[in-house]
Amino acid sequence: MVSPGALAGLKVIDLTRVLGGPYCTMVLSDHGAEVIKIEPPQGDEVRDWGPPFHEHPEGGRDASYFIGVNRNKASLALDLAREEARAVLLRLLEGADVLVENFKPGTMEKWGLGYGTLRERFPRLIHCRISGFGAEGPLGGFPGYDAIVQAMVGLMSINGTETSGPTRLATPVVDIGTGLFSAIAILMALFERQRSGEGQFIDMTLHDCGMALLHPHAANYFLSGKRPVATGNPHPNLAPYDKFRTATCEIFIGTGNDATFRKMCDLLGRPELAEDPRFRTNADRMANRAALSAIVQEIVGQEDGHALSQRLLANGLPAGPVLYIDEVAQAPHTKARGMVAELGWYRGINTPIKFSRTPGGARRPPPRFGQDGDAVLAAHGFSEAEIAALKAEGVLVTERRTGEGRERRQKAAE
């Protein structure tokens, strides 16, 4: 059962698009924060990043990419390039705890909405900016995209195999990691505000967060001075820690220490391997990794991979079958952990954060473009006449602006 949530009462104004920012605000909204998503007139562009699409009965459609990271939010659209829309934003910021935005550095300042200005009017406001590289430094102000940053911070160089060369991680780990780090930073700032009574500015970048994901390869480099390279599935510091073929599926076996390796040898019916001078310690096994992997592969090659994984797990040895996403979504343990949320037409990965008293998770499906504009403004003291005027003037946008002029408007907002 979903409770009001650990963050109930927290008000977040969300000016972000695409992934890192929306992922951050979804984490907060999953746990009760009121998140008001303010989209530009053309909408969050990932509404179009399909197929697949969900066709709304009321009209319009949204791509899975948008649906996956925007549940539990209210949506309205403002043309912030206009002074009148910025005045509306300032009214919405009254009583807000957090502002999250991912405009190009300098945009908010150009609009008169930089942190220095906002702090004077809203001293308790926490302003989190997510950008590619920040405002300063040789790359300051440049746009950032997940795959580009993966390449630039070294993540691609350690992913893949010797033959594939540097390879992009299939999941946008930099964007998602930045969203998670940003949520953590916001919660830290909220905690500090309890003591000081003051908000602060949080400068989050894909570059920095991507670098923070380099463990253990950066640590290996700092100690050894050697450039880390892609090793494929094997662990760079442990052996055996790799994927193996069985008669029914591929499985992954991991041994974290010498005792675990001895247990693995016993469970696989080859206890003598633990006494082989080539394999006694992890350092020995790393030096003879290829020979050990060949032996393990020979042993497990004729086994039922699912049954073997269960037997190893039941005896305390980390192992598991390599599953596809459809298999994971339907797995019994996924159901037991409540990790697939369902709300009418909506299905998505649920929150992994499990509270005993204040459980969170999916509360409402992702919003259609601008669907909550009237309700949000009314809740902030706007009269029906004011709302109607804002619509008539094109300040409050109710239909996405696409086609000719879209690029010009987007560039003006950067």
C-alpha positions as CSV (number, residue, x, y, z in Angstrom):
1,M,0.0,0.0,0.0
2,V,1.4,3.4,-0.9
3,S,1.5,5.9,2.0
4,P,1.6,9.7,1.7
5,G,5.3,9.1,1.6
6,A,8.5,10.1,3.5
7,L,8.7,13.4,1.5
8,A,5.0,14.3,1.8
9,G,4.7,18.1,2.1
10,L,7.8,18.8,0.0
11,K,7.1,21.0,-3.0
12,V,9.3,20.7,-6.1
13,I,9.2,22.8,-9.2
14,D,10.7,20.7,-12.0
15,L,11.9,22.5,-15.2
16,T,13.9,19.6,-16.5
17,R,13.6,17.6,-19.7
18,V,14.9,14.3,-21.1
19,L,16.3,12.0,-18.5
20,G,18.7,13.0,-15.7
21,G,16.4,15.7,-14.2
22,P,13.2,13.8,-14.7
23,Y,14.7,10.7,-13.1
24,C,15.7,12.8,-10.1
25,T,12.3,14.3,-9.6
26,M,10.6,10.9,-10.1
27,V,12.6,9.5,-7.2
28,L,11.3,12.4,-5.1
29,S,7.7,12.1,-6.3
30,D,7.7,8.4,-5.7
31,H,8.1,9.2,-2.0
32,G,5.4,11.8,-1.7
33,A,7.0,15.1,-2.9
34,E,4.6,17.3,-4.9
35,V,6.4,17.7,-8.3
36,I,5.1,20.3,-10.7
37,K,6.6,19.6,-14.1
38,I,6.8,22.7,-16.2
39,E,7.4,21.9,-19.8
40,P,8.4,24.2,-22.7
41,P,5.8,24.9,-25.4
42,Q,7.2,22.1,-27.5
43,G,7.0,19.7,-24.6
44,D,9.6,17.4,-23.1
45,E,11.1,16.1,-26.3
46,V,11.3,12.5,-25.1
47,R,7.5,12.4,-25.4
48,D,8.4,11.7,-29.1
49,W,11.3,9.2,-28.5
50,G,9.4,6.2,-29.7
51,P,8.1,3.8,-30.7
52,P,6.6,2.3,-28.7
53,F,3.9,4.9,-27.8
54,H,0.9,5.0,-25.6
55,E,-2.1,6.4,-27.4
56,H,-4.2,8.4,-25.0
57,P,-8.0,8.0,-25.3
58,E,-8.3,11.7,-24.8
59,G,-6.0,12.3,-27.8
60,G,-2.2,12.5,-28.3
61,R,0.4,10.0,-27.5
62,D,3.6,9.6,-25.4
63,A,6.6,7.5,-25.9
64,S,7.8,4.9,-23.5
65,Y,10.9,7.0,-22.8
66,F,8.8,9.7,-21.3
67,I,6.4,7.4,-19.6
68,G,9.3,5.6,-17.8
69,V,10.5,8.6,-15.8
70,N,7.6,11.0,-15.3
71,R,5.0,9.3,-13.1
72,N,3.5,11.0,-10.1
73,K,4.0,14.5,-11.5
74,A,1.6,17.3,-12.5
75,S,2.2,18.9,-15.9
76,L,1.8,22.4,-17.1
77,A,3.5,24.2,-20.0
78,L,4.9,27.8,-19.9
79,D,6.7,29.7,-22.5
80,L,9.5,30.9,-20.2
81,A,11.1,32.9,-23.0
82,R,8.3,35.4,-22.2
83,E,8.4,37.7,-19.2
84,E,4.7,37.0,-18.3
85,A,5.5,33.2,-18.0
86,R,8.5,33.9,-15.8
87,A,6.1,35.9,-13.6
88,V,3.9,32.9,-13.3
89,L,6.9,30.8,-12.4
90,L,7.8,33.1,-9.6
91,R,4.3,32.8,-8.2
92,L,4.6,29.0,-8.3
93,L,7.9,29.2,-6.5
94,E,6.2,30.8,-3.5
95,G,6.4,28.1,-0.8
96,A,8.5,25.8,-3.0
97,D,11.3,23.8,-1.3
98,V,13.2,22.8,-4.4
99,L,13.8,24.0,-8.0
100,V,15.4,21.6,-10.4
101,E,16.4,22.7,-13.9
102,N,18.7,21.6,-16.7
103,F,18.8,24.6,-18.9
104,K,22.1,25.5,-20.5
105,P,24.2,27.3,-17.9
106,G,23.5,31.0,-18.1
107,T,19.9,30.7,-19.3
108,M,18.2,31.2,-16.0
109,E,20.5,34.2,-15.4
110,K,19.6,35.7,-18.7
111,W,16.0,35.4,-17.7
112,G,16.7,37.1,-14.4
113,L,16.1,33.8,-12.6
114,G,19.6,32.9,-11.5
115,Y,20.2,31.6,-8.0
116,G,21.6,35.0,-6.9
117,T,18.3,36.6,-7.7
118,L,16.1,33.8,-6.5
119,R,17.9,33.6,-3.2
120,E,16.9,37.1,-2.3
121,R,13.2,36.4,-2.8
122,F,13.2,32.7,-1.7
123,P,16.0,32.3,0.9
124,R,15.0,28.8,1.8
125,L,14.9,27.6,-1.8
126,I,17.2,24.8,-2.9
127,H,18.1,25.3,-6.5
128,C,19.6,22.2,-8.3
129,R,21.0,22.8,-11.7
130,I,21.9,19.7,-13.9
131,S,24.1,20.4,-16.9
132,G,26.6,18.6,-19.0
133,F,29.8,20.2,-17.8
134,G,28.9,23.1,-15.5
135,A,29.4,26.7,-16.2
136,E,33.2,27.0,-15.6
137,G,36.2,25.2,-16.9
138,P,37.4,24.4,-20.5
139,L,34.1,22.5,-21.2
140,G,31.9,24.9,-19.3
141,G,28.6,25.7,-21.0
142,F,28.9,22.9,-23.5
143,P,25.9,20.6,-24.0
144,G,26.1,17.1,-22.5
145,Y,24.5,13.9,-23.6
146,D,24.8,10.5,-21.9
147,A,26.7,8.6,-24.6
148,I,29.1,11.6,-25.3
149,V,29.9,11.8,-21.6
150,Q,30.3,8.1,-21.3
151,A,33.0,8.5,-24.0
152,M,34.6,11.5,-22.4
153,V,34.9,10.3,-18.8
154,G,36.3,6.8,-19.6
155,L,33.2,4.7,-19.1
156,M,33.2,3.4,-22.7
157,S,36.9,2.6,-22.5
158,I,36.3,0.0,-19.7
159,N,33.1,-1.5,-21.3
160,G,33.2,-4.0,-24.0
161,T,35.9,-6.6,-24.9
162,E,39.3,-6.6,-26.4
163,T,37.9,-7.2,-29.8
164,S,34.9,-4.8,-29.6
165,G,36.8,-1.8,-28.4
166,P,35.2,0.9,-26.2
167,T,31.5,0.3,-26.1
168,R,28.6,2.4,-24.9
169,L,26.8,1.0,-21.9
170,A,23.3,0.1,-23.1
171,T,21.5,1.8,-20.3
172,P,22.0,5.5,-20.0
173,V,24.0,5.1,-16.8
174,V,25.4,8.7,-16.7
175,D,22.0,10.3,-17.0
176,I,20.4,7.9,-14.5
177,G,23.4,8.2,-12.1
178,T,23.2,12.0,-12.3
179,G,19.5,11.8,-11.4
180,L,20.3,9.7,-8.4
181,F,23.2,11.8,-7.3
182,S,21.0,14.9,-7.7
183,A,18.3,13.4,-5.6
184,I,20.8,12.6,-2.9
185,A,22.2,16.1,-3.0
186,I,18.8,17.6,-2.7
187,L,18.0,15.5,0.4
188,M,21.4,16.6,1.9
189,A,20.6,20.2,1.3
190,L,17.1,19.8,2.9
191,F,18.8,18.2,5.9
192,E,21.3,21.0,6.2
193,R,18.5,23.5,5.9
194,Q,17.0,22.2,9.1
195,R,20.0,23.6,10.9
196,S,20.7,26.8,9.0
197,G,17.3,27.7,7.8
198,E,18.8,28.6,4.4
199,G,18.6,27.0,1.0
200,Q,21.6,26.7,-1.4
201,F,22.6,26.2,-5.0
202,I,23.6,22.6,-6.2
203,D,25.8,22.4,-9.2
204,M,25.4,18.9,-10.7
205,T,27.0,17.8,-14.0
206,L,26.9,14.7,-16.1
207,H,30.7,14.9,-16.3
208,D,31.3,14.7,-12.6
209,C,28.7,12.1,-12.0
210,G,30.0,10.0,-14.8
211,M,33.5,10.1,-13.3
212,A,32.0,9.1,-9.9
213,L,30.9,5.8,-11.6
214,L,34.4,4.7,-12.5
215,H,35.0,2.4,-9.5
216,P,37.1,0.2,-9.3
217,H,38.9,1.1,-12.5
218,A,39.9,4.6,-11.4
219,A,41.1,3.2,-8.0
220,N,43.1,0.5,-9.9
221,Y,44.7,3.2,-12.0
222,F,45.5,5.5,-9.1
223,L,47.3,2.7,-7.3
224,S,49.0,0.9,-10.2
225,G,49.5,3.7,-12.7
226,K,48.3,1.3,-15.5
227,R,45.6,2.3,-17.9
228,P,42.4,0.2,-17.3
229,V,41.1,-1.6,-20.3
230,A,37.8,-3.4,-21.2
231,T,37.8,-6.9,-19.9
232,G,34.3,-7.9,-21.0
233,N,32.4,-9.9,-18.5
234,P,35.3,-10.9,-16.2
235,H,35.8,-8.8,-13.1
236,P,39.0,-6.7,-13.3
237,N,40.1,-7.7,-9.7
238,L,38.5,-11.1,-9.1
239,A,38.5,-14.6,-10.6
240,P,36.4,-16.5,-11.3
241,Y,33.9,-13.8,-11.7
242,D,32.5,-14.3,-15.2
243,K,29.7,-15.6,-17.4
244,F,29.6,-19.3,-18.4
245,R,27.5,-21.4,-20.8
246,T,25.4,-24.2,-19.5
247,A,23.2,-26.7,-21.3
248,T,20.1,-24.5,-20.9
249,C,21.3,-20.9,-20.4
250,E,24.1,-18.7,-19.6
251,I,24.9,-18.0,-15.9
252,F,27.1,-15.7,-14.0
253,I,29.2,-17.0,-11.1
254,G,31.1,-14.6,-8.8
255,T,33.7,-15.5,-6.1
256,G,34.6,-12.6,-3.8
257,N,37.3,-14.3,-1.7
258,D,39.3,-17.5,-1.2
259,A,36.7,-19.1,1.1
260,T,34.0,-18.6,-1.5
261,F,36.2,-20.1,-4.2
262,R,36.7,-23.2,-2.0
263,K,33.0,-23.5,-1.5
264,M,32.4,-23.2,-5.3
265,C,34.9,-26.0,-6.0
266,D,33.2,-28.3,-3.4
267,L,29.7,-27.5,-4.9
268,L,31.0,-28.2,-8.4
269,G,32.5,-31.5,-7.3
270,R,36.1,-30.4,-7.8
271,P,37.5,-29.7,-4.3
272,E,41.0,-30.3,-5.5
273,L,41.0,-27.1,-7.6
274,A,41.2,-25.1,-4.4
275,E,44.5,-26.7,-3.6
276,D,46.0,-26.2,-7.1
277,P,48.9,-23.8,-6.7
278,R,47.6,-21.9,-9.7
279,F,44.3,-21.1,-7.9
280,R,45.0,-20.9,-4.1
281,T,44.6,-17.2,-3.7
282,N,42.8,-14.6,-5.7
283,A,46.1,-13.2,-7.0
284,D,47.0,-16.7,-8.2
285,R,43.7,-17.0,-9.9
286,M,44.0,-13.6,-11.6
287,A,47.4,-14.7,-12.9
288,N,45.9,-17.9,-14.3
289,R,42.4,-16.6,-15.1
290,A,42.2,-18.1,-18.6
291,A,43.1,-21.6,-17.4
292,L,40.6,-21.4,-14.5
293,S,37.8,-20.1,-16.7
294,A,38.3,-23.0,-19.2
295,I,38.0,-25.5,-16.3
296,V,34.9,-24.0,-14.8
297,Q,33.3,-23.8,-18.3
298,E,34.0,-27.5,-18.8
299,I,32.4,-28.4,-15.5
300,V,29.2,-26.4,-15.9
301,G,28.8,-26.9,-19.6
302,Q,26.4,-29.9,-19.3
303,E,24.4,-28.6,-16.3
304,D,21.0,-27.1,-16.2
305,G,21.9,-23.5,-15.7
306,H,18.7,-22.5,-13.8
307,A,19.0,-25.5,-11.4
308,L,22.7,-25.0,-10.9
309,S,22.2,-21.3,-10.1
310,Q,19.6,-22.2,-7.5
311,R,21.8,-24.8,-5.9
312,L,24.8,-22.4,-5.7
313,L,22.6,-19.6,-4.4
314,A,21.0,-21.9,-1.8
315,N,24.5,-22.7,-0.5
316,G,25.6,-19.1,-0.3
317,L,27.5,-18.8,-3.5
318,P,26.7,-15.7,-5.7
319,A,25.4,-17.1,-9.0
320,G,22.4,-16.5,-11.3
321,P,21.1,-17.1,-14.8
322,V,21.4,-14.4,-17.5
323,L,17.8,-13.3,-17.9
324,Y,16.2,-11.0,-20.5
325,I,14.1,-8.1,-19.5
326,D,10.8,-9.8,-20.3
327,E,11.8,-12.8,-18.1
328,V,12.8,-10.4,-15.2
329,A,9.5,-8.6,-15.4
330,Q,7.6,-11.8,-15.0
331,A,9.9,-13.5,-12.4
332,P,8.4,-14.6,-9.1
333,H,10.9,-12.6,-7.1
334,T,10.1,-9.4,-9.1
335,K,6.4,-9.9,-8.1
336,A,7.3,-10.6,-4.5
337,R,9.3,-7.4,-4.3
338,G,6.6,-5.3,-6.0
339,M,9.0,-4.1,-8.6
340,V,6.5,-3.7,-11.4
341,A,4.0,-1.0,-10.8
342,E,0.6,-1.1,-12.5
343,L,-1.9,1.7,-12.6
344,G,-4.5,1.1,-15.3
345,W,-2.7,1.3,-18.6
346,Y,0.6,2.2,-17.0
347,R,3.2,-0.3,-16.2
348,G,6.7,0.6,-15.0
349,I,9.6,-0.3,-12.8
350,N,8.6,0.6,-9.2
351,T,10.7,2.3,-6.6
352,P,13.5,0.1,-5.2
353,I,13.4,2.1,-1.9
354,K,11.4,0.1,0.7
355,F,10.3,2.0,3.9
356,S,8.7,0.1,6.7
357,R,6.3,3.0,7.7
358,T,6.2,5.2,4.7
359,P,6.3,3.1,1.6
360,G,6.3,4.9,-1.7
361,G,5.9,4.0,-5.4
362,A,3.7,4.8,-8.3
363,R,0.7,6.9,-7.4
364,R,-0.5,8.3,-10.7
365,P,0.4,7.7,-14.4
366,P,2.7,10.1,-16.2
367,P,0.8,13.2,-17.2
368,R,-0.3,14.2,-20.6
369,F,1.2,17.5,-21.9
370,G,-0.1,20.4,-19.9
371,Q,-3.0,18.4,-18.4
372,D,-2.8,20.0,-14.9
373,G,-2.2,23.6,-15.9
374,D,-5.6,24.9,-14.7
375,A,-5.5,23.0,-11.5
376,V,-2.0,23.9,-10.6
377,L,-2.5,27.6,-11.2
378,A,-5.8,27.6,-9.4
379,A,-4.1,26.0,-6.4
380,H,-1.6,28.8,-6.4
381,G,-4.2,31.6,-6.3
382,F,-4.7,32.3,-10.0
383,S,-8.3,33.3,-10.8
384,E,-10.3,31.8,-13.6
385,A,-10.0,35.1,-15.5
386,E,-6.2,35.1,-15.0
387,I,-5.9,31.5,-16.2
388,A,-8.0,32.3,-19.3
389,A,-5.9,35.3,-20.1
390,L,-2.7,33.4,-19.8
391,K,-4.1,30.8,-22.2
392,A,-5.3,33.4,-24.7
393,E,-1.9,35.2,-24.6
394,G,0.0,31.9,-25.2
395,V,1.8,32.1,-21.9
396,L,0.1,29.0,-20.5
397,V,0.4,26.5,-23.3
398,T,-2.3,23.8,-23.7
399,E,-1.3,22.2,-27.0
400,R,2.3,21.3,-28.0
401,R,3.9,23.6,-30.5
402,T,5.5,21.5,-33.2
403,G,6.6,22.0,-36.8
404,E,7.9,25.3,-38.2
405,G,9.4,27.6,-35.6
406,R,10.0,24.9,-33.0
407,E,13.8,24.9,-33.3
408,R,13.8,28.7,-33.2
409,R,11.8,28.7,-30.0
410,Q,14.0,26.0,-28.4
411,K,17.2,27.9,-29.3
412,A,15.8,31.0,-27.7
413,A,15.3,29.1,-24.5
414,E,18.9,27.9,-24.4
